[in-house]
Amino acid sequence: MNVLDLFRLTGQVAIVTGGAQNLGRQHALALAEAGADVAICDLLPEAGKQTCREIEALGRHAFFGQVDVTQTDQIDAFLEAAIKQLGPIDILVNNAAMPSEGCALETVDDNLWRKIIDTNLSSIFYFSKRVARHMIATKRPGRIINIASVNAVIISNILPRHNIAYCTAKAGVAHLTRGMAAEWAPYRIRVNAVAPGYIHTAQTAASAKYPEIVERITSNTPMKRYGRIDELKGAIVFLASEASSYATGSMVTVDGGHTIW
Ligand SMILES: NC(=O)c1ccc[n+]([C@@H]2O[C@H](COP(=O)([O-])OP(=O)(O)OC[C@H]3O[C@@H](n4cnc5c(N)ncnc54)[C@H](O)[C@@H]3O)[C@@H](O)[C@H]2O)c1
């Protein structure tokens, strides 16, 4: 097969969690541009429906569901509706997450810790388990992509605080990815992760207001800049498609070289 054809997702159905805005929106558009119909879920209905309109403008089908990814009853209802609307699921991108606590570790509220771990790590288990069962039952070769972070492998030393709950959750995402890859390889479900570095989005906008933080991030990054919001699209389509047919349990780092140093 021609190498460019390996990246095509024509006729496939994808789900993107947290797909309403920023990076999740970009993942959804990338999958649609490659040919997939896309269901997105998010807490934000207006932004979510707007992203659906953009997917439809590309000639694909789209579906939005308002879902809190920590609530398993909402996940069940969303999956049932998405499958009814778009058909059986081939691709799941676990992107939804919340930023971290931004305060000293010894002062982090216990409930906030639980919320970050539940939102950024456990939700990936809740979603993937259900989608994998569906893929196994429908005998489809599935692909699951988990959005980790450079903070899965390094503790950030750039912001005034190290955001340990976030880093811990993302390190869990990396290991959960390997575990799911091992468990589900016999069912032809491939599971990989993407580890973004600092990308210009709402999540990094707060820190970008402070020139000293921007300076620390750029000077600690060999490419000397933040990533653009569209610079993960290639990695997402690679891992979602036949172009990565022998990859499972891997983590693709897209960070301008940040984790080299
Ligand atoms: N922006 C970066 O520089 C960066 C770097 C490394 C990793 N990441 C990861 O990339 C992903 C997307 O990042 P982003 O910058 O676009 O973040 P973002 O906060 O802009 O978007 C996350 C989306 O998830 C949704 N969401 C949050 N909690 C949810 C919940 N409980 N249920 C359903 N939806 C929920 C939000 O509404 C939002 O639309 C995240 O997993 C993030 O950790 C981002």
Ligand as a Chemical Component Dictionary entry (heavy atoms), coordinates in Angstrom:
data_LIG
# 
_chem_comp.id                   LIG 
_chem_comp.type                 NON-POLYMER 
_chem_comp.pdbx_formal_charge   0 
_chem_comp.three_letter_code    LIG 
# 
loop_
_chem_comp_atom.comp_id 
_chem_comp_atom.atom_id 
_chem_comp_atom.alt_atom_id 
_chem_comp_atom.type_symbol 
_chem_comp_atom.charge 
_chem_comp_atom.model_Cartn_x 
_chem_comp_atom.model_Cartn_y 
_chem_comp_atom.model_Cartn_z 
_chem_comp_atom.pdbx_ordinal 
LIG N1  N1  N 0  -1.488  22.227 26.612 1  
LIG C1  C1  C 0  -0.348  21.637 26.900 2  
LIG O1  O1  O 0  0.728   22.240 26.837 3  
LIG C2  C2  C 0  -0.330  20.189 27.306 4  
LIG C3  C3  C 0  0.896   19.593 27.589 5  
LIG C4  C4  C 0  0.944   18.264 27.937 6  
LIG C5  C5  C 0  -0.221  17.524 27.984 7  
LIG N2  N2  N 1  -1.412  18.133 27.713 8  
LIG C6  C6  C 0  -2.600  17.277 27.770 9  
LIG O2  O2  O 0  -3.339  17.412 26.558 10 
LIG C7  C7  C 0  -4.741  17.276 26.840 11 
LIG C8  C8  C 0  -5.496  18.504 26.359 12 
LIG O3  O3  O 0  -4.890  19.661 26.901 13 
LIG P1  P1  P 0  -5.452  21.124 26.641 14 
LIG O4  O4  O 0  -4.318  22.035 26.866 15 
LIG O5  O5  O -1 -6.200  21.161 25.362 16 
LIG O6  O6  O 0  -6.431  21.217 27.907 17 
LIG P2  P2  P 0  -7.806  22.025 28.084 18 
LIG O7  O7  O 0  -8.009  22.177 29.546 19 
LIG O8  O8  O 0  -7.795  23.223 27.234 20 
LIG O9  O9  O 0  -8.866  21.015 27.490 21 
LIG C9  C9  C 0  -9.241  19.855 28.169 22 
LIG C10 C10 C 0  -10.672 19.553 27.788 23 
LIG O10 O10 O 0  -11.138 18.520 28.639 24 
LIG C11 C11 C 0  -12.394 18.906 29.159 25 
LIG N3  N3  N 0  -12.598 18.298 30.467 26 
LIG C12 C12 C 0  -11.963 18.588 31.628 27 
LIG N4  N4  N 0  -12.459 17.851 32.633 28 
LIG C13 C13 C 0  -13.427 17.067 32.079 29 
LIG C14 C14 C 0  -14.317 16.104 32.600 30 
LIG N5  N5  N 0  -14.319 15.776 33.913 31 
LIG N6  N6  N 0  -15.182 15.501 31.764 32 
LIG C15 C15 C 0  -15.214 15.825 30.439 33 
LIG N7  N7  N 0  -14.402 16.738 29.893 34 
LIG C16 C16 C 0  -13.518 17.347 30.706 35 
LIG C17 C17 C 0  -12.353 20.425 29.241 36 
LIG O11 O11 O 0  -13.671 20.989 29.274 37 
LIG C18 C18 C 0  -11.576 20.773 27.985 38 
LIG O12 O12 O 0  -12.433 20.946 26.872 39 
LIG C19 C19 C 0  -4.833  17.036 28.344 40 
LIG O13 O13 O 0  -4.832  15.656 28.609 41 
LIG C20 C20 C 0  -3.565  17.680 28.865 42 
LIG O14 O14 O 0  -3.179  17.176 30.125 43 
LIG C21 C21 C 0  -1.496  19.442 27.366 44 
# 
loop_
_chem_comp_bond.comp_id 
_chem_comp_bond.atom_id_1 
_chem_comp_bond.atom_id_2 
_chem_comp_bond.value_order 
_chem_comp_bond.pdbx_ordinal 
LIG N1  C1  SING 1  
LIG C1  O1  DOUB 2  
LIG C1  C2  SING 3  
LIG C2  C3  SING 4  
LIG C2  C21 DOUB 5  
LIG C3  C4  DOUB 6  
LIG C4  C5  SING 7  
LIG C5  N2  DOUB 8  
LIG N2  C6  SING 9  
LIG N2  C21 SING 10 
LIG C6  O2  SING 11 
LIG C6  C20 SING 12 
LIG O2  C7  SING 13 
LIG C7  C8  SING 14 
LIG C7  C19 SING 15 
LIG C8  O3  SING 16 
LIG O3  P1  SING 17 
LIG P1  O4  DOUB 18 
LIG P1  O5  SING 19 
LIG P1  O6  SING 20 
LIG O6  P2  SING 21 
LIG P2  O7  DOUB 22 
LIG P2  O8  SING 23 
LIG P2  O9  SING 24 
LIG O9  C9  SING 25 
LIG C9  C10 SING 26 
LIG C10 O10 SING 27 
LIG C10 C18 SING 28 
LIG O10 C11 SING 29 
LIG C11 N3  SING 30 
LIG C11 C17 SING 31 
LIG N3  C12 SING 32 
LIG N3  C16 SING 33 
LIG C12 N4  DOUB 34 
LIG N4  C13 SING 35 
LIG C13 C14 SING 36 
LIG C13 C16 DOUB 37 
LIG C14 N5  SING 38 
LIG C14 N6  DOUB 39 
LIG N6  C15 SING 40 
LIG C15 N7  DOUB 41 
LIG N7  C16 SING 42 
LIG C17 O11 SING 43 
LIG C17 C18 SING 44 
LIG C18 O12 SING 45 
LIG C19 O13 SING 46 
LIG C19 C20 SING 47 
LIG C20 O14 SING 48 
# 
